[in-house]
Amino acid sequence: MELNSKIYVAGHKGLVGSAILRALQSKGYHNLVLRTSSELDLRNREEVYNLFQQEKIEYMFLAAAKVGGIAANNDYPADFIRDNLFIQTNVIDAAYQFNIKKLLFLGSTCIYPKFAPQPLKEEYLLTGELEPTNQPYAIAKIAGINMCQSYNRQYGTKYISVMPTNMYGPHDNFDLKTSHVLPALIRKFHDAKENNIPAVEVWGTGNPRREFLHSDDLAEACLFLMDHYNESEIINVGVGSDISIKELAELIQTIVGYEGEIVFNSSIPDGTPRKLVDVTKISLLGWEAKISLENGLRSVYQAFQKEYLIKQ
């Protein structure tokens, strides 16, 4: 990408999209196409095609998606598969129809088989049963990856698919009904501290292990891959190490300064036992994550206090 290339960041208000936008701006990219969901409904084919026709986009980061934690996936399965399929189909096909130079599609490591060997290698995709709690989302994302690969094979396009591990960062979703585990724990411990609640409930046993990648690290990886990766095969982005949910809860408890008790509710399913990605492929290209989990959590909690609480 040249500094004056026309670049579209789809989903620039979200956790990943906002980080990609910050990374682009910090490096001097200025010819950026941005639309909020109220300005452009990516589920609407006509609106998407009109945008591509008007803007003459050269490069695109497809970070727009309907995402959520276990509760949201369980309550709204039809929304997750329908909305993501619409978004991907419209945008990927428009990218082909209007001859963009390159597209980066965001997948997710939660779409690997539930019981795949650890750490997760790229070739494990579609080799086993999916995690039931997010199957509609996973199927939609797998379709998006396959669509990128199929367009590359049939039309010679340059569409790459990136598989980030669990994400966190500023502008995360802290709604307890729809958020992922890390922001949900930040919110729970903060609320408990502010309201002098004696105990915080954490869903599950606390035994599952998760890897967490700061959104600013992912953004740097996405810009790196846009310049250095052209293969159809998916590529993992992660830190290469994980932590148990129990350890995560205790770390967040310390950072927030909550002095009460942690209670694990084992009646709620844990989900995938472990999810650690193999980062050999991207490491060999010359990229690695730089933000430690503790430092990242401290910065996110500070951002939460400044940004999220102002809205209350």
Secondary structure, DSSP 4 states (H G I P E B T S, - for coil): --TTS-EEEETTTSHHHHHHHHHHHHTT---EE---TTT--TT-HHHHHHHHHHH---EEEE-------HHHHHH-HHHHHHHHHHHHHHHHHHHHHTT-SEEEEE--GGGS-TT--SSBPGGGTTSSPPPGGGHHHHHHHHHHHHHHHHHHHHH---EEEEEE-EEE-TT----TTT--HHHHHHHHHHHHHHTT-SEEEEES-S--EE-EEEHHHHHHHHHHHHHH---SS-EEE--S--EEHHHHHHHHHHHHT--SEEEEETTS---SSEE-B--HHHHHHT------HHHHHHHHHHHIIIIIGGG-
